[in-house]
């Protein structure tokens, strides 16, 4: 039975190992890796040695001759042995290895991955051989079964071997070169890491995520941040008829680099098998981004299973393997109606949050702000992730307003200018301004102080009991076009109902 699936391989690990060997930053670790590795440990098409295997073979030859790895000398040696032409790109590929590959901090970990992949491929070949023997048995069943037993015994010995764990010291890590984080969306989604996005139903998460996907497909900025251009594999729980409309609004229809797997197409299939196929599709298409919307639906977590830590961790394991392949994974879950702090607001077990690298919550900000405003709150293992980010849906696209406190002051300024009386006779107190514009007192005070300093507001009174400061808009004051427009549309409610949430023209 030919399953027509790719053999186990980790291309990122293969590239990282060759780069680390050429860097030779830690000679002792390099020598240990060379002792463990064989050219056949690297996957090659058509059962021949891969070009990484050819490079490894020459590096081993150089080291055995008393020379440390060097790109120039390596290229010359490969040329002398007639192997350079077997490497696509020749000298250019050798030179690009150090520029394009990650700088690994502990080579032995990557070697472990390569050895495991090679062992799995060997198991596949043994399994194929066992099947051929069993099918071809004809009057010699005893001999065939003995040969099958011998092959199986070989696998049992390999699996039973003790694995030597490489413990890393703090001094060793400090002396090594730290691997850089490859961001798909800086601070929020990284290649080789898992992000959880939680939000209540109809909070706008699909609009935001698909907007991000569209930016990633084209390598455009999203929320004011650069993205890594890559195809995307998306698993959606939504019925195809409704998700198609969401794709249309995001400009994703007709894209060859957006691969969708609806839940209806995999209903009843085991989650690990579905996840494995999704990872295979990522590797086939070069997609560095995998989105599962929502994880409980695809993992089949029904009833109390979502609240069970064991079930939660089991559902995360296939995605952790995807991250090990260098894929950036984003899982989406629904938040409880009662809400809660970020990291503890999504439904089900807290084990989900513990198993991911970044936890993000999309929610409506408190108060009576614009209906198009949203707040991103995050907990992260990365320093680059902002704790909070204020965003707004403008013409169908989410844009960033930065720090939510600064954004709330900006919005308060607009609301206060829209509702403040025009002229001294109608001047009102700070409390009346805050209540009239539906802005929190502390935020209103800061906004009023800024507007007064900028001469957008005037005040009268002495600022004491019995004669408080009272504020008004000077008759000759210039107001932004958006304020005049809101006056014509009968107040700030018109802005909320308009749906665009556009900013001022001036």
MOHURA-V102856 format. One line per field, one symbol per residue. burial: b if it has 16 or more other ideal C-beta (glycine too) atoms within 10 Angstrom, else e. A space follows every 50 residues. Layout:
burial: ???
This chain:
burial: eeeeeeeebbebbbbbbbbbbbbeebeebbeebbeebebbbbbeeeeebb bbbbbbbbbbebbeeeeebeeeebbebbeeeebbebbeeebeebeebeee bbebbbbbebbbbbbebbbebeeeebeeebeebeeeeeeeeeebeebbee beeeeeeeeeeeeeeeeeeeeeeeebeeeebebbbbbbbbbbbbbbbbbb eebbbbbbbbbbbbbbbeeeebbebebbebbbbbbbbbeeeebeeebeeb bbeebebbbbbbbeebeeeebeebbeebbeebbebebbbbbbbbbbbbbe beeebbeeeebbebbbebbeebbebbbbbbbbbbbeeeeeebbebbbbbe bbbebbbbbbbbbebeeebbebbbbbbbbbeeeebbebbbbbbeeebbbb beebeebbbbbbbbbbbbbbbeeeeebbebebbbebbebeeebbbbbbeb beeeebbbbeeeeeeeebbbbbbeeebebbebbebbeeeeebeebeeeee beeeee
